[in-house]
Amino acid sequence: MISLLIAWLLNVACGPFLYLLYVRLIPSRNNWLCKLMLFGAFLGSSGMPIWVGDNNLAFVFPIFTLCCMLGTRGSWIGRLAVTLTFFCLEMSVCAILDNYLFFLTHTYDWTTRILRPILFGLLYLSLRRVLPQDGIHLPERLWRIMLGLSSMPVCALLSIVLITYHPQYDSVLLERIAQNLGFAVLPFVLLSAVVILLTAVVLADHEQLERGKQLSEMREAYYQNLNRQEKQIRHLRHDLRNHLMTVQGMIAREHTEQAAEYLADLLDSPALKGRKRICQNETANAVLVAKEEAMQQSGLQADFRVALPEDLGISPLDLCALLGNALDNAIEAAQKAKNRRIAVRCRCDKGIFMLKVVNGFSGDRQDTLMTTKPDKEQHGFGLAGMREIAQRYNGTLETVISNQTFELTVCMLL
């Protein structure tokens, strides 16, 4: 009885290591039942014996995949890609230990059970330093690539374990061939799963750098605008004595109308209007000021009503990507439409971030309103990327096209 209890504890000891690694990449749902389901998937599968030529894997695979998909949130393509990769990682270790250690020592009950948590623990200690703590965030196009990569070791794993399964045949030669094939393929599956996870981390870092570059460009444009205003103020201050003497001369000659017109032109100077401040949040203000200037240069009418606090609770990179790309798409669409007005409403109230962008729209209805520029990789963010940001903050993104008007609405929990 005690030996069975110890064996069971050794089996379930593997699950927490895999679960803690998995949720570093894909966040679980906030529902406790979903978290329990996800934890149970790793708890049960990590202790399952996996033999080459046995059908255990065929039963574990759909149940494990279903529990992981139901227990997590975010892009379904990304969740599926990471789930398949972790399945290969977990099952390849189990298959290597169960098959080859057993044939070497014939002590499956203890040696294999003891080595499983040790190996998964070492794997956890090795990968937790390189895996992010707040999940991996990739656009849909990169998640599709990751899904394609993860499907290859899955096919290899399923093939090598199930290809020799047939209850009617009991051949020593067939079993030996299967073992030799597994000895060659299973380490490759394990290595491929680890490499795919590290590749996802590298791609996520690259995407973050790209968003950081975009934010830097927005801030650079904002500060250049401030620089121009500072220069205008210095010039105005330098010429202020001359301006006052001119107005004084006009008044002395009783040319009051000319003096009034001169003062009106002086008051319209950008230097006297002060720094542009649309909202208190520095990141949002930099983006909005830069985009408002771009709208004016394109002959578009900007209507901004934004009230965002300095501390918003949204990553500056995400906020920049969301506002910047929403306004880029609006500017590109409005330039081709009869309605040249772009209205932006954005505020934070009761822990909810709300953004609404309304602009003129002319053309075919598109569900993913990607850029029409030829270099889509450099300019096209599209609704898919913005929707991914909204989902990351447990929010929604909705679009409505009516009467040659495109309306984008984003709501996110803070």
ZIWONOR-V646897 format. One record per backbone hydrogen bond with DSSP energy under -0.5 kcal/mol. NH is the residue of the N-H (numbers start at 1). CO is the residue of the C=O. Records with the same first field share a line. If there is no record, write none. Layout:
NH: CO + CO
//
This chain:
5: 1
6: 2
7: 3
8: 4
9: 5
10: 6
11: 7
12: 8
13: 9
14: 11
16: 12
17: 13
18: 14
19: 15
20: 16
21: 17
22: 18
23: 19
24: 21
25: 21 + 22
26: 22
29: 71
35: 31
36: 32
37: 33
38: 34
39: 35
40: 36
41: 37
42: 38
43: 39
44: 40
45: 41
46: 42
47: 44
48: 45
51: 49
53: 161
54: 51
59: 55 + 56
60: 56
61: 57
62: 58
63: 59
64: 60
65: 61
66: 62
67: 63
68: 64
69: 65
70: 66
71: 67
72: 69
73: 27
79: 75
80: 76
81: 77
82: 78
83: 79
84: 80
85: 81
86: 82
87: 83
88: 84
89: 85
90: 86
91: 87
92: 88
93: 89
94: 90
95: 91
96: 92
97: 93
98: 94
99: 95
100: 96
101: 96 + 97
102: 97
103: 99
104: 100
105: 101
106: 101 + 102
110: 107
111: 107
112: 107
113: 108
114: 110
115: 111
116: 112
117: 113
118: 114
119: 115
120: 116
121: 117
122: 118
123: 119
124: 120
125: 121
126: 122
127: 123
128: 124
130: 127
131: 127
135: 24
136: 25
138: 136
142: 139
143: 139
144: 140
145: 141
146: 142
147: 143
148: 144
149: 145
150: 146
151: 147
152: 148 + 149
153: 149
154: 150
155: 151
156: 152
157: 153
158: 154
159: 155
160: 156
161: 157
162: 158
163: 159
165: 162
166: 164
169: 166
175: 171
176: 172
177: 173
178: 174
179: 175
180: 176
181: 177
182: 178
183: 179
184: 180
185: 181
186: 182
189: 185
190: 186
191: 187
192: 188
193: 189
194: 190
195: 191
196: 192
197: 193
198: 194
199: 195
200: 196
201: 197
202: 198
203: 199
204: 200
205: 201
206: 202
207: 203
208: 204
209: 205
210: 206
211: 207
212: 208
213: 209
214: 210
215: 211
216: 212
217: 213
218: 214
219: 215
220: 216
221: 217
222: 218
223: 219
224: 220
225: 221
226: 222
227: 223
228: 224
229: 225
230: 226
231: 227
232: 228
233: 229
234: 230
235: 231
236: 232
237: 233
238: 234
239: 235
240: 236
243: 239
244: 240
245: 241
246: 242
247: 243
248: 244
249: 245
250: 246
251: 247
252: 248
253: 249
254: 251
255: 250
256: 254
259: 255
260: 256
261: 257
262: 258
263: 259
264: 260
265: 261
266: 262
267: 263
268: 264
269: 266
272: 269
273: 270
280: 308
281: 308
285: 281
286: 282
287: 283
288: 284
289: 285
290: 286
291: 287
292: 288
293: 289
294: 290
295: 291
296: 292
297: 293
298: 294
299: 296
300: 295
301: 340
302: 300
303: 342
305: 344
307: 346
312: 310
319: 315
320: 316
321: 317
322: 318
323: 319
324: 320
325: 321
326: 322
327: 323
328: 324
329: 325
330: 326
331: 327
332: 328
333: 329
334: 330
335: 331
336: 333
337: 334
340: 338
342: 301
343: 358
344: 303
345: 356
346: 305
347: 354
348: 307
349: 352
352: 349
353: 412
354: 347 + 352
355: 410
356: 345
357: 408
358: 343
359: 406
360: 341
361: 404
376: 374
378: 375
379: 375
380: 376
381: 379
385: 381
386: 382
387: 383
388: 384
389: 385
390: 386
391: 387
392: 388
393: 389 + 390
394: 391
395: 390
396: 411
398: 409
400: 407
402: 400 + 405
405: 402
406: 359
407: 400 + 405
408: 357
409: 398
410: 355
411: 396
412: 353
413: 393
414: 351
//
